[in-house]
Amino acid sequence: MSPTFTNDKQIGVVASFSELVTTDFKGAMNALCWHRNLEGDFKEIIAQLQLKENITEVTPKDLLALQLSKQGTSAREIILTDLQLLTDFGAAPVLNLLKCYERDTDFDFIATDVYSFHVDRSPIATDTFLCTYHGAASDIIANDQAVPKAQIPEIRTQLKALHNGPAAEFEDFLKENYFDLHYQAQPNATPTNLGVGHLWRLAVDHPTQQVLPCIHRAPVEKDGEYRLLLIC
């Protein structure tokens, strides 16, 4: 039985990797979920990895060097398979051991870090893939439940003051500084948590995209718990 989501018009559910990469986004649907119940001890993998920075890339070689139990080995095989599937598809997946992302403290009236609801933009046709194997998971939100921060009057006024240039160049200024990518959830919004173990494909803003890009945000990490995240 397929799971149900609050924003069911936004999310499509598939049963295989093949479906995940071949199903077209359409209408309000700009997120696809390969819904999985993974077996294996991903926490054991994290316990054996060494965090070198707040975000540390973990390579297949790093994973293969670990001495794991049967459950840990099962978890490793799942990750290696996911990495290979995405690589064969033509993506460039990265596995991160993550303590936290850098916070944006430049402005007190608008945040542009990944903890803020935002969309991804690319000059070429692509999608964002992600899977949280352990730890807090990201949220997405329906496009009609959020507004661009740069369109909120009080924020827009401060952005114009920050720009302090010709009005004709203001929109370019927003794009150059990524202000136009960030969104504010409306008071009645109901974000969807992406959960653990599921492989997601999210629509990206690019010239040939037929749907609105998927608005998402990184979660606030749990104290003392690292995230294990595949992303590309």
MOMODA-V668141 format. One record per run of one state. SS is the DSSP state (h for helix, s for strand, l for the rest). FROM is the first residue (numbers start at 0). TO is the last residue. If there is no record, write none. Layout:
# MOMODA-V668141
ss;from;to
SS;FROM;TO
SS;FROM;TO
This chain:
# MOMODA-V668141
ss;from;to
l;0;9
s;10;13
l;14;15
h;16;21
l;22;24
s;25;25
l;26;27
s;28;28
l;29;29
s;30;33
l;34;40
h;41;47
l;48;53
s;54;57
l;58;58
h;59;63
l;64;68
h;69;88
l;89;92
s;93;97
l;98;116
s;117;117
l;118;119
s;120;120
l;121;125
s;126;133
l;134;137
s;138;140
l;141;141
h;142;144
s;145;147
h;148;150
l;151;151
h;152;162
l;163;165
h;166;175
l;176;177
h;178;180
s;181;184
l;185;190
s;191;192
l;193;197
s;198;202
l;203;203
s;204;204
l;205;213
s;214;216
l;217;225
s;226;230
l;231;231
